[in-house]
Amino acid sequence: FYLGLVFALISAQSGLDKSLPMELENRVLDLKGHVVGLPVQKDGIERFRFQVESINGEDDSWTGLVSLSWYRSPIAVYPGDHLRISAKLANPRASLNPGVFDYEGWLFFNGISATGYVKGGEAFERIKSSLLAGQHHGYRWYLREKIMEMAGHSSIKGLLVALAIGESGQMSTEQWGNLTQTGTNHLLIISGLHVGLVAALV
């Protein structure tokens, strides 16, 4: 019990130590790093996780995983992309209202230290693109695109992607609402992970 408690405290402190310094909040920063996970494009907004490797060209600057939004992105973002972009970051904040989804806790659980958005009018540069930077993410991205292509205009293609690879970013708000009301949203994502695991073993 005590070993588990110590491990939990060390893990929590490690996550807190990665918080974005206050002096970097709400400033336009020159970020250099690579895309992690599967980018999602919806309603003209590209959303993706970005592993910051340096800020303003300083190698000893703050580093961490951030969640970014890019409105009307001029380029398609792929897993493993190495980019230099200008963005504004902030530490995660969420409502304390009871019964509301704990967004800040969810970000902490997923190791995301900050959220922000890319400055669309500022300079950006794709340094290089390589799916090998995250092979499993590249393979999941390939599967997602193939499923979306084969499903065509079907209204359930987002559900198919979620069941096949556990990626729910393609589902509509209405579908999520139906799943939440019936209490089956967690079951869907867990089933997607299980299907992917069994498929990989086969």
C-alpha positions in Angstrom: 0.0 0.0 0.0 2.7 2.4 1.0 4.8 1.6 -2.1 1.7 2.3 -4.3 1.1 5.6 -2.4 4.7 6.7 -2.9 4.6 5.8 -6.6 1.3 7.7 -7.0 2.8 10.8 -5.3 6.0 10.7 -7.4 4.0 10.4 -10.6 1.7 13.2 -9.6 4.6 15.5 -8.7 6.4 14.6 -11.9 3.3 15.8 -13.8 3.1 19.0 -11.8 6.7 19.7 -12.4 6.0 19.8 -16.2 3.6 22.7 -15.8 4.1 25.6 -18.2 6.0 28.4 -16.4 3.7 31.5 -15.8 6.1 33.8 -17.7 5.4 31.8 -20.9 1.6 32.0 -20.7 -0.4 34.1 -23.2 2.7 35.0 -25.2 3.4 34.3 -28.9 6.1 31.6 -28.7 8.3 30.1 -31.5 7.8 26.4 -30.8 9.9 23.6 -32.3 8.8 20.0 -31.9 6.9 17.1 -33.4 3.3 15.9 -33.7 2.2 13.1 -31.3 -0.8 10.9 -31.8 -3.6 11.3 -34.4 -4.4 14.9 -35.6 -8.1 15.5 -36.0 -9.6 18.0 -38.4 -13.2 19.1 -37.8 -15.1 22.3 -38.7 -12.0 23.9 -40.3 -9.9 23.4 -37.1 -6.9 21.1 -36.9 -6.4 19.7 -33.4 -3.2 17.8 -32.5 -0.8 17.0 -29.7 2.6 18.6 -30.0 5.8 17.6 -28.1 7.7 20.8 -27.6 11.4 20.4 -28.0 12.5 24.0 -27.7 11.0 27.5 -27.4 12.3 30.6 -29.2 15.4 28.6 -30.4 16.6 27.9 -26.8 17.5 24.2 -26.4 17.4 24.5 -22.5 13.9 26.0 -22.5 10.7 24.4 -21.2 9.6 21.2 -22.9 6.4 19.3 -22.6 3.4 17.8 -24.4 0.8 20.4 -25.4 -2.6 20.3 -27.1 -2.9 22.7 -30.0 -5.7 24.0 -32.2 -5.0 25.4 -35.7 -7.8 27.4 -37.3 -7.8 27.1 -41.1 -4.5 25.4 -41.1 -2.7 26.0 -44.5 -1.1 22.5 -44.3 -2.3 19.0 -43.4 -0.8 17.8 -40.1 0.4 14.2 -39.9 1.7 12.0 -37.1 5.5 12.4 -36.8 5.6 15.9 -38.4 8.5 18.0 -37.2 7.3 21.6 -37.2 8.4 25.1 -36.2 5.3 27.1 -35.4 4.2 30.2 -33.6 1.6 29.6 -30.9 0.1 30.9 -27.6 0.0 28.5 -24.7 -1.7 28.5 -21.3 -1.9 26.1 -18.3 -5.0 23.9 -18.3 -8.0 25.3 -16.5 -11.5 23.9 -16.1 -14.8 24.4 -14.2 -15.2 23.1 -10.7 -19.0 22.6 -11.1 -20.2 19.2 -9.8 -21.2 16.8 -12.5 -19.2 18.5 -15.2 -16.5 16.6 -17.1 -13.1 17.2 -15.5 -11.2 18.5 -18.5 -8.2 19.6 -16.5 -8.0 16.2 -14.8 -8.3 14.5 -18.1 -5.4 16.5 -19.6 -3.3 15.8 -16.5 -4.0 12.0 -16.8 -2.9 12.1 -20.5 0.3 14.0 -19.7 -0.7 17.2 -21.5 1.0 20.1 -19.7 -0.6 23.0 -21.6 -3.2 24.0 -24.2 -3.1 26.6 -26.9 -3.6 27.6 -30.5 -1.3 28.2 -33.5 -1.2 31.8 -34.7 -2.5 31.5 -38.2 -0.9 34.7 -39.5 2.5 33.9 -38.1 5.4 32.0 -39.8 5.4 28.2 -39.7 7.8 25.6 -41.2 7.6 21.9 -41.7 11.1 20.8 -40.9 10.5 17.2 -42.0 7.7 14.7 -42.0 8.2 11.1 -41.0 5.7 8.5 -39.8 8.6 6.6 -38.4 8.8 9.2 -35.6 5.8 7.4 -34.1 5.3 4.2 -36.0 2.1 3.1 -34.2 0.6 6.5 -34.6 1.4 6.5 -38.3 -0.2 3.0 -38.7 -3.3 4.1 -36.8 -3.5 7.2 -39.0 -3.2 5.1 -42.1 -6.0 2.8 -40.9 -8.2 5.7 -40.0 -7.9 7.3 -43.4 -8.6 4.0 -45.2 -11.7 3.4 -43.1 -13.0 6.9 -43.7 -12.3 6.5 -47.4 -14.1 3.1 -47.7 -17.1 4.2 -45.6 -17.7 7.1 -48.0 -20.6 9.3 -46.9 -21.9 6.9 -44.3 -23.1 8.6 -41.1 -21.5 5.9 -38.9 -18.0 6.0 -40.2 -16.9 7.8 -37.0 -18.3 4.9 -35.0 -16.4 2.4 -37.2 -13.1 4.2 -36.6 -13.8 4.3 -32.9 -14.5 0.6 -32.8 -11.6 -0.3 -35.0 -8.8 1.7 -33.5 -10.2 3.5 -30.4 -10.0 7.0 -32.0 -13.2 9.0 -31.3 -12.2 12.3 -33.0 -14.3 11.6 -36.1 -17.6 11.2 -34.2 -20.2 13.9 -34.4 -21.5 15.8 -31.3 -24.9 14.2 -31.8 -23.4 10.7 -31.7 -21.4 11.5 -28.6 -24.6 12.9 -27.0 -26.5 9.7 -27.7 -23.7 7.5 -26.3 -23.4 9.7 -23.2 -27.2 9.6 -22.5 -27.2 5.8 -22.8 -24.0 5.4 -20.8 -22.2 3.5 -23.6 -19.5 6.0 -24.5 -16.8 4.4 -22.3 -17.8 1.0 -23.6 -17.3 2.1 -27.2 -13.8 3.4 -26.7 -12.8 0.3 -24.6 -14.2 -2.0 -27.2 -12.1 -0.1 -29.8 -9.0 -0.8 -27.9 -9.9 -4.4 -27.5 -10.7 -4.8 -31.2 -7.3 -3.2 -32.1 -5.5 -5.5 -29.6 -7.1 -8.7 -30.9 -6.5 -7.6 -34.5 -2.8 -7.0 -33.8 -2.5 -10.4 -32.2 -4.2 -12.1 -35.1 
